[in-house]
């Protein structure tokens, strides 16, 4: 530590020596130059870190191009502005805010002899920056320098906080528990009330109540995991908040004229301090607002209505796997054929053994558990029959047992598991979130499956809705089966849980396919130092798993329908609608036998005529 401090002091002195030469050239008429140099050196030696850049600006010598140049190198810089000119200070703040020079990592020290009252016009700028005001007062006997910090979100008319003073005799003397250049956004001293843009979403349910004192006669409040997040942040940073809903009811997207609507537009125009959301991170949004660290990472999925439980009419085929059916058919061909060939080739007298069809029908009778009468046959034929009877016994018993179980099973259809299945079915309409980052992406993409989804709007197969409308859409359009809703996974689980709480049934399902990975976070104005302060709290919250705990507490049934079965068993009488598959096979057999009969009669008539 002593070595680092020695390096820091040497670094500051070297840079300050350069500043003194520049300052002397333009401000040599000031008699108090040595005093100013001493106090600035004392401050920078105390707070500067090794290898930080130092820039010294004086009125009358700095142009707009210089300020823009500084913006390229000021990510870890300390800027010292020395001026007694209010116009110069006003221009400096205007250009700095325009080019976003003074981010929080850049420290600003303003040195002036102007009275504190004349600097109150810049209170807002000072309070949002990592800035300190150093006012030099020339006394009759001693020069005194007071160092002030403008605390953010202070009540109107509040004077800046005196944190320290300096005299040539005593040096820097602290007058506050706050250090020089304090982290004033880590916890707000005055406990301000902030405006927060928010609206209805799966994690933020609105509760309306009558209130004659509220415009419109109704007041609202929110409940859910997102309000819990805001309460957590408000307690940690010592602020209260007032929710403000966007007039257009959307999240925010870029308009044709370059402006932004929705909550993103409110934050960008500084109508509110925080955009609660949580908002989907996108490139376009990141250009106009700053995002916090991720509150939630999720994927898009499809929400559809589960079908009614029904028996599969072809269920009588399910007791045996396709390969078993194939093996049985092969055995009915190979075994009789082998017996017939061996008997006719090696034994001239095989006890009246008929032709190959007669042998085949004998094996079929055994498979169907019918009696079989045959004349005396060879012992090797008896062995084959016994083995075939054992095989058919196992098959038929297994088949009958499995069939009894399968007839009690009801199948619940979940038809749309992928985006392609939705697109390939012209009878289904997609519902997407209005005014979201995903909507912007659909309108901008030029090729691929998302281009096909966007083109579906032209034929009426895509509609847009807000979160406030989704609950109604799910209960009507999606429930009847000809609409599906595209939303993030956890949001859709919330809708399903809410429906289960009301009905006691898992009426909806989520697709197995997930797409469009999403990062959700809160937003603030570009360069707003409240974002780093929020980040520290949000990281602690997510590492502790609090968001998902609050989600589970708000929706106890959030996991109830997570793996809802697609097959259920019931005890009820079978109807014709459940067994028509078997009758189809019977009728098909009668038709085929009739055709064979006609062919046989035709062949017989031809033979007799010959």
N, C-alpha and C positions, 0 to 999 in steps of 0.2 A: 504493500500500500504506500509507504513513503516513496518508493521508487516511481510508482504510477503518478503520484501527486507532483513529484519533481518534473516528470516528463510533461504533465499537463501545464504546469506553471511555465515551463520553458516554451511550450507550444503556443500558449496564449501571449506570452511576451513577444515572441517572434512575430506573430500576426499583428499584435497591437502596435509594434514598432512600424510596420507598414502602414497601418491606419493613421498613426500620428503624422507621418509624412504627408499623406494625402490630405488629411484634415487641416494640417498647417497651411497647405497651399491655398485652400479655399476659405478657411475660417480663421485665418491668422489674426483677424481683428478681435477675436474673443480673448479676453484677458484670463479667463478661467480655464484655459486649455489644459494646463497641468493637472488641475483638480479633476476635470472630466476624465482625463486619461487615467488617473489613479482609481476613480470609482468604477469605471468600466472594466479596468484590468482586475480589480478586486472581485467584481461580480463574475466575470468570465473565468477567472482562476478557480472560483468556488464551484461553479456549476458545469463548466465545459468538460468534455471527455477527450482523451487523447485521439488525435487523428480526425477530429471533427473539422469541417470547413468553417471558416469565419469570414463573413462579408460585412463590410462597413459602407453604409450609404449616407451621403450628406445632401442636404437640399441644394439645388442649383447645379448638381453634377451628375444626376442620374436620370436617364431617359427610359421610355417605355421598353425599348429594345433591351436595355440592361436588365430590367426586371424580368423580362421573358427569358433572357439568357440564364438568370439565376434559377429559374424554375426547372432548368434541365439538370442542375447540380445540387439542389437544396434538399434532398431527401434526408440527409443527416447533417444539417447545417445550423449554425447560429448566425442570425442576421442582426446587426446593430444599426439602427437608424438614428441619426443625430440631426435634429432639426428644431428650429424655433418658428417654423413657418407652417401654419395650419393648412394652407392650400397644398403644400408639398405632402404633408401627412395624409391629407384626404386623397390625393392622387395615388400615393403609394398603396393605401388600403384598397382603392378601387382596382388598380392594376393587379395587385396581389390576389384579390379574390377572383378576378376575371381569369387569370392564368393559373390559379390554384397553386401559388407558390408556397403559401404558409400552411402546409399540412402539419399535423400534430407533431411529427418527428422533427420539424423545423422550429427552433426557438427564435423568438423575436424579442429584442430589447430596444425599446424606444427611449432615447435620452433627449430631454428637452428642458427648457426653462419656462415653458408655457404654464399658466396656472391650471389647476386641476379642473376648474369649471369649464374652461375652453375645450377640454378634451372629452367632455361627456358625450359629445356628438358621436364619438367613435366607441362608445361603450359596447355596442353589440359586436363590433369587429374584435375588440380586445377580449371579450368574454368567450368567444368561440375559438380563439387561437391560443397556442402555447406561448403566451406573450406576457411581458412584464413592463411596467411603466416606471421610468426613473426620472424624477423631477428634481432639478437642481435649484436650490434656493440660496441666493447670495445674501448673507446676513452682514451686519455692520462689522462683526468681529470674527465670524466663523461661517464657513460654507457647509450647508447641510443638504444631503441628498436622501429623499424618501423613495422607497420602492413599493409599488402598488401592484396588486393582482386583481383583475376584474373577474369575479366569480360568475359562472354561467347560470342563466335562468334566474338572475336576481330580480327582486321586485323593482318596479319602476322608481327611479329616484335614489336607488341605493348607491352609495359611494363605494369606490373600489376599496379593497381591504389592504391596509398598511401591513406589509409582511416584514419589512426591515428598513433600517436607515443607515446612512454612512456619514462619518465625519473624518476629517484628516487625522484627528487625534485617536479616536476610538475604533475606527474602521467600521466594519459591518456589524450592526447590532440587530438581533432578531426581535420583532414585536408580535409574532404570531407563532402558533404551533405549525403553521404551514412553512415549508422550505421555499427557497427561491425556485421559480418555475415549477410549481407543485402540479401533481397529477389531479387537477381540479375536477375532472370528469369521473374520477373513481368513486366519489361519493359527494352528492350535492349538499352544500351546507344549509341552504335556505329551504330545502324540501319543496321544490317547485311542483306546480301542476302542469303536466305536459299533455299536448293534444296527440292522440294516437289514432291513425287511420285504420279502421278494421271493418269487417263485414261478416255476414253469415258464411260459414263453411263447415265441413264435417267435424272439425275440432273446436268450433266456436258457435255454439247454439244460442240463439237470441231468445230472450224472455221479455214479453211486452206486458205492460201493466198500465192501468188508467191513472192519469195524473193531470189535474186541471191546471197546474202551474207550468206544465211543459207545453211548448208550442205544438199544436196538433192534438193535445189532450192525452197523449200516450208517451210514456217513457220506456226506455229499453235498457237492458243490461245483458251481458253475455255470461255463459257458463261453459265449462269444458276445459280441456288441457291447455288451450291457448291463453285463456284468462289466468290460469294458474301460472303459466310462464311469466305473464306480465306482472302478476302479484309478486312472484319471486324476484324479478328484476327490480321492481319498484321498491321492495323492502331492502334489497342489497345496495341500491344506488341512492336510496332516500328521496324518492319522488312519488307523487300521486299522478294519476292520469285520467283523462276524459276521452272516451271513445267517440270518434267521429266517423260516420258512415259516408261513403262516396255517393254523391247525388245520382250518378248513372248506374250504380250498383255493380261495377266491374272492377277487376283487379288492376288493369292498366295495360294499354297497348299503344303503339305509336300510330298517329293519324297521318293522313296524306299530307297535311300541311307541316308535319314535323313535330307537332305538339303531342302531349301524352294525356290520355284520359284516365279515369279511375283513380285508385289509391296511389299508383305510381306517380301520376301527375300531381296529386296533392302534396306528396313528399318532395318532388322536384321543385315545385313552386314555393316550398317552405310554408305551406298552409298548416302543416302538422310537423311535429318533431320526429315521430317514429311511424313507420308503416309496419303494422303488427303482422298481418298475413297469417301464416308464413307464405312467402312468395317463392315462386319457382325462379331459380337463377338462370338468366339468359344473357347472351352477349349484348343485345340491344338495351336491356334494362341496366346492365352494369355500366353502360356508357353515361347514364344520366343519374343513377343513384348508387349508393354503396350498400353492399350486402354484409350482413353479419356472417359468422361461421354457421355451418349447417346445424339447424335444429332437427332436421329429419332428412334421411336419404330414402327414396322410395322408387317404385316403378309404376307405370301405367298398366291397368288391366281392364278386362271387359266384365261388366255386370249384366247378367241375363236372368230370366225367370226360369225356375225349375219346372219341369213338366209334372203332370199328375201321375201318381203311381198306377202302372198298368202291367198286365201280364203280356209277355211276348208270345204272340200266336205261334211262333216257330220254336217255342221253348221245348217241345218234345224232341228236338234234335240235339239239345244241349247236354243231356246226360252223358253222351259219348263225344269225345273229341273228334274232329274231322279225320285225323289219322286212324282212329279206331274204326270209324265207319268204312274208310277205305280198305283197311285190313280185312274186315268182315266180307266185303264184296270180293276182294281178291281171293279169299279162302273159298267162297262159294263157287268160284270159277276154277281154281287150281285143283282143289281136292276132288270134286267129281270127275274132272277131266283126267286127273292122274289115275284114279281107280278104273275108269272106263278103258283107258289106254292099256294099263297093265293087264286087266282081265282079258281084253280082246287079243292081246299080243302073245301072252304066255299061257293062257288057259283056253283051250277050244271049247271046253264045257264049263261055263261059269254060271251054271244053275239058272239059266233063263234070264241072266242079267240083261235088262233092256238097253235101250240106246242111251246116249249121253244125257239127254234131257231127263230121262227117268231117274238116272243117278243124281242129277243136280236137284231135282224136286225132292228127292229123298233127304238130302242134306238141308234143304230149306225147311222141310217139315220139322226136322229136329230143332233148327234154330227158332221156329215158331212154336215149339213145345207141343207138337202134334204127334199122334202115334204113327208108327211106321211098321208095316208088315212086309217082310221080304222072304223069299224062299231061302233054302239053305245056302249059306255063303261061306267063303273061305275064312280061315281064322285071321289072316292078316287084314281082311276087310273088317272083321269085328273089332280088331285093335284100333283101326282108324276111326270107326264109328264111336267107340268108347271115348277116345281122346276128343273127338269133335263134340260129343255130348257134354263132356266136362267143361270144355271151353264155352259152349253156349249156355250152360248152367250158370257159370260165373257172370257172363255178359248179361244175361236176361235178369238175373237177380240184382246186379248192380244198376242196370238201366231202370228197373221198376222203382228201386229205392231212391235213386237220384231224381227221377221224374216226379215222384210224390213231393219231394222237397222243392223242386223247381216250380211246380204248379202253385206253391204258396208264396212265391217270390214276386214282388212288384218292382218293376224297373222305372226309375225316374230319369227322364232325359235331360241332358245338359248340352244342347246342340252346338253352341258357339264357343269353341275353345281357342280359336286363333283369329287374327284379323282377316286372313284369307277366307276362312269359312263365312265370316260376316259379309265380305265383299261378294262372294260367289252366290249368296242367297239374295235375290232381288226383292224378296218380301220383307226384309228387315231394314229398319232405319236406325242410324247411329246418332247418339246425342253426345256432344262435346261441350266443354266449358267455354263460355263466352268471355272474350276479353282477356284471355290467358296467354302465357308465353307459348303454350302448345298450339293455340289457335294461330298465332303469328307464324309459327313454323309450318303449319299446314298450308297457309296461304303463300309461303315463300318457296317451298320445296318444288323442284321442277321434274324430278323423276322418282321412280320407285313406288312402293306400296302406299306411301303417304300422299303422293300425287293422285293416286287412284281414289284414296279416301276423300281428298279435297274435291275431286271432280264429281264425287257422288252427290255433292250439294246441288249440282246443276240438274239432277234428275229427281230431286226431292228425297234423297236417301240420307241426308245429313242435316241435322238441326242443332242450334246452339241454345244454351240455357245458362242461367246463373245458379250458384249454389242455393240461393233462396228458392229456386224453382225445382231443384232436383228431387226434393222429397215428394212433391206432387207428381212429377214425371215417373218416378219409380213406382208409386202406388197405383198409377193408371196405365201409362203407356208401356213401361217395361213389364209390369205384372201380366199384361195380356199376351205377351210373347212376341210381338212384332217390332219391338224396339230394344236396343241395348245401350247401356251407358258406359262411356269411356272416362275413367277417372283414376286417381292414384290408389294404390292397393289399400293403405290404411284408411283412407277416406271411405272407400267402398265397404270395407269391413264395418265401419261405423254405421253406415246406412243399413246394412244387413242386421246388425245387432239391434238397432232401433226398431226395425220391423219385427224381429223375433220377440222383443219385449212386449210389443203391442199384440201380436197374433199368436205367439207361442209356437210358430212353425218356421222352418228354414225355407222360405219361399224363393230365395234367390241364390245364385252361385257366382263364383269368380272363375275366370278363365285360367287354365294352366299356363298359358303363354303370358309372359310379362315383357313390356317393351318401353321405350323412351325413359331411360333412367333420369331421375329428378333429384335436385338438391333444393331443399326449402330453407329459407332464412328470413329474418326481418330486414328492413331497409331503412336507410336514413339519407339525408341530403348528401350530395357529393362533397367529400372532404369533411363531413360532420364528425367531430372528435368523439361524439357519443357512441359511435359504432365500435371503436376499440374497447371502450368501457363495457359495452354490452357483450362483446365477444368473450371477455374474461369470465363473466357470470354464466353465459350460455355454455361455455366449455365445461365448467364445473357441473352444470345441470345435466348435460348430456352424458358426461362420464359417470355420473351417479345413477343414470337410467330413470331420472325423475319424469321425463315427458311420457314415456310409455307407462309408468306407474300411474300418472294422472289420467292417462287415456283409459287404463283398465278400471280405475275407480269411477270414472264418469260413465263408462259403458261396461257394466259387469258381464254382459253377454257377448263381449267382443270376440271371444274365441269359440262360442258355442256352435256356430255353423261353419267353423273353419274347415272341417273335414266331414261335412254332412254326407251320409251314405247315399249312394245312387241305387241301392237295392234294399228293399225292406220285405219282411215276411208278414203275412196276414192269414187269418182263418176265415174263409168265406166260400160260398158256393161258386163253382165255375159257371160262367155264362158262355153263350155261343161266341161272343166277341173275343173271349179269351182263348178259344180252342178252334177257331175257324181254320187255322193252318193244317190241322189234322184232317179236316173235312176236305180241304183243297187236295191233299194227297189222295184221299179216297176217291173223289170225283175224277181226278186225273187218272187213277188206276182204271176206273170204269170206262173212261173214254178210250184209253189205250187198248183195253181188252176188246172194246167194241170194234175198234179199227182192226185189230188182229183177227177177230171173228169174220169181219167182212173180207179180209184178205184170204183167209182160209176157205171160205165159201167160194170165193172167186176162183181160187186155184183148183178146188175140187171140181167145179163145173167145167173148167177147161180140160182137166184130166179125163172126165167122163165123156166129154164130147170128142176127144181124140180117140 
